[in-house]
């Protein structure tokens, strides 16, 4: 409940609050926190393992026109403080994402993209550690097989992309056990939402 309350002011700013019937008529889909998943992956040459974790609190929305297969007005917001990872990845992840100083991570795109075959590239702005930069995510869109979810059903949107740690200042202080130099510069991000059209 605490994390959900923390998210509300940020979501209101991004326009991610639950949709109304009028919004649904315009083709808007909304994904509540329980229907969003986010994860990240970084290679670590020092330990020869994958450095990974996930965020448990996120929400998103987008507009979709089934006639033209056009997706637009995409919003995805993450509460960085909901980070989950196994030790020692948890400490290093919290430092890398600076979750205390910058608790919000977001991806916003207002550029319409056609997903006629259920796939495409979405260009937008990724804000991470307080820095906003252009980013491109590969997207797949498919109908979710569910029941009783409203007249519009549900759509599953998955976004996959890679960003450079250096570009966002995602540094990690070295330790004797895990030197920072062994951490790869590329961070793979996966954002998933199962969105509802009431």
N, C-alpha and C positions, 0 to 999 in steps of 0.2 A: 504493500500500500504506500509506503514512504516513497519508493522510487517512482510510482505512478503519479503521486502528487508533485514531486519535483519536476516531472516532465511537463505538466500542464501549462505553465507560463511560456515555456520555450515553444511548445506545439502551437499555442495560440498565435505566437508571432509568425510562425511559418505557415499558418493556415491549415493545420493538420487536425483540427478538432473534428469530432464525428459529424458526418454529412447530414444534411436535411433532405427531405423528399425532392425539393426543388433542385438541389445539387445533383441528385441521382439521375433526374431526368436529363441533365446536361451531360451525362456519361461519366460522372465522377465516382472513383472507387477509393475506399478508405480501408487501411489495414491497422487494426488495433494492436497494442503491444504484444498480446498473446499470439498474434499471427505474423510476427516479424522475427527474422533471424539474421544475425550478422556475425561474421567471423573474419579473422585475419591470419596470415601465414608469412613467416620470414625465415629464410635459411640461416643456419648458424654453422659456419665452417669450423669454429673452434670445438664445438661439441659434436659436430657431424650429425646434428639432429634438426628437425623442423621446430621452429619457435612459433607457437600458435596460441590462440585464445578466442574468446567470443564476448559479445555484449548482450546482456539479457533484456535490456529495455530499449525499445525502438518503436517507431510508428511511421507510417507513410501514406501517401495518397497520389493519385494521378487521374488524368482524364483519358478516356479511351473511346474512340468512335469505331464501332464494329463494321460500319459500312465502308469506311476508308482505311481501316486498320491503323489509324493514326493515334499514337500515344503522345500526350503532352502534359504540361503543368505537373511535372513529377517533383515530389517532395519526399525526402527520407531524412528522419531525424533520429539520432542515437544519443542516449545518455551514457557518456563515457565512464561514469562512475559505476555503471552496472557491469564493469569488466569482470570476466571470469577466466582464469587460467590456472594451471597447476604450478606449484613452486618448482624451480625458482623463476619460471616464466612470468608469474603474477607480478613480482616486484619489478622486473625489467619492463614488462608491458605497461604497467602504471606509469613508469618514468618515461617510456617512449612516447606514450600518448598524452602525457602531462594531464592526467584526468582530474587532478585537483584544481589546477590553474585554468584548464579549458575543458569544462564538463560536457560541452556540446560538440557533436560531430554531425555534419549535415551534407547532403548532396541535393542540389536543386537544378532542375533543367526546365527551361521554358521553350526549348527548341523542339517543335513537333518532329516525330520520326515515324516512318511507316514500317510496321512490323507484319507485313502481309504473310510471310512464311513463319511467323512466330519468333523471329530473331532480327537483331539489328544492333547498331551502335548508337548509344545515347550520349550526347555531349552536354556538359553542364558545369557547375561550379561545386567543387568539393572544399568544405571548410573543416580543417583539422588543426588542432593546436592553435586556434585563433587565426590561421592563415587561410585565405580563400584563393584557390587557383583553378584554372580550367582543367577538367578531367574528362576522360571518355571511358564509359563502361559498356561492355558487351551485354546485351539484354536478350532474355528469352521470355516469352509470354505464352501461357497456356491456360485453358480452362481447368479449374479445380473441381473434381468430382465430389460435391457435397450436397447435402439436402437441407431444405428449410432455411436457406440463408437470404431470402428476399427475392424480389422479382428479377433482379439483375444477375443473381448467382455470384460466383467468385472467380477471380483471375489470379493466377500465380505468376508473379514477376520476379525474375532473378537477375541481379546485376553483378557482373564480375569485372574487376579491373586491377591495375597495378599502379602504384605510385612510388616515387623515390623518397626515402627517409630524409635525405639531405634537403629536398625541396620544401619540406614542412618543418625542418629543424628537429626531427625526431631522433635526437641523440640519446645515448645511454652511457652513463659513467662506467668506466672499466672496473673490473674486480679481478683479484688474483685467480679466482676459479673460472670466470667467464669474461675474458677481455672483450671490450666493445668492438675491437677491430675484426672479430670473427663474425659479427652480425652483418648479414647481407644488406645492401642498400635498397632492395626492392621489397615492398610490402604488397602482398596480394590481399585484396578485399573482396568479400562476397556479401551482398545485401539481398535478402529475400523477403518478400511479403506476399501473403495470401489475402488479397483485397476484396472487399465486399461492396456491392452496389445494392443498397436497400430497395 
